Amino acid sequence: AGHPPLRTFLGLPLRTDEGLVGLVAIANRDGGYDREFVDRLEPLCDACGHLLAAYRNDRRRRQAEENIREALAEKEVLLREIHHRVKNNMQVIYSLLNLQSRSVEDATARAALQETRDRVLSMALVHEKLYLAADLTRVDFGEYARQLTSHLRRSYGQRAEHIDVQVDAD
């Protein structure tokens, strides 16, 4: 309803190297459509086919990029949450070992608790370095070693006063 009657019709494919991507339909040309008319329209239809394919590919690429951005944002949120939980758990363990070592009278047991506490601290430092690293293939081990030895010296207090630590690392 509302359209003129169909007297003549021509359907021209929109193609690319990948195949058919659309169709151009024209109708009701006085005198109809001959081969010469079709030959003149085919280059235009080929160009339109390539443009349509390029537009679709660009739209798919943008959607894929958006999906990647969303997945990356989700990964970053999960990593922050995991880091927070691991950091808190290590802090709790460190604090419990510290409290326990204060109440133990046996020097050997206290030393064992302090050594375990220092190991937890070294794991926490590694975890922190990995979390803060922009590139996990290039973690600054020298900086890690300097921080670790500094923490260890502080944890041993006066017993470490006569110990000189030098870190020579790239």
Number of C-alpha atoms within 10 A of each C-alpha: 4 4 5 8 9 9 10 13 12 14 11 15 17 23 20 19 9 8 11 12 16 16 14 12 10 12 15 14 12 8 7 12 15 9 8 8 10 14 10 10 12 15 12 11 20 16 14 20 23 17 14 17 21 13 12 13 12 12 12 12 12 12 12 12 12 12 12 12 12 12 12 12 12 12 12 12 12 12 13 13 12 13 17 11 12 15 17 13 13 17 16 12 16 21 13 13 20 17 12 14 19 11 9 13 9 9 10 10 13 18 13 13 21 20 16 16 22 20 15 17 19 19 15 20 18 17 16 15 17 17 16 12 13 10 9 11 8 9 16 14 13 13 13 17 18 16 14 20 15 12 15 17 17 13 15 13 9 10 10 13 10 7 9 7 11 9 10 8 11 7
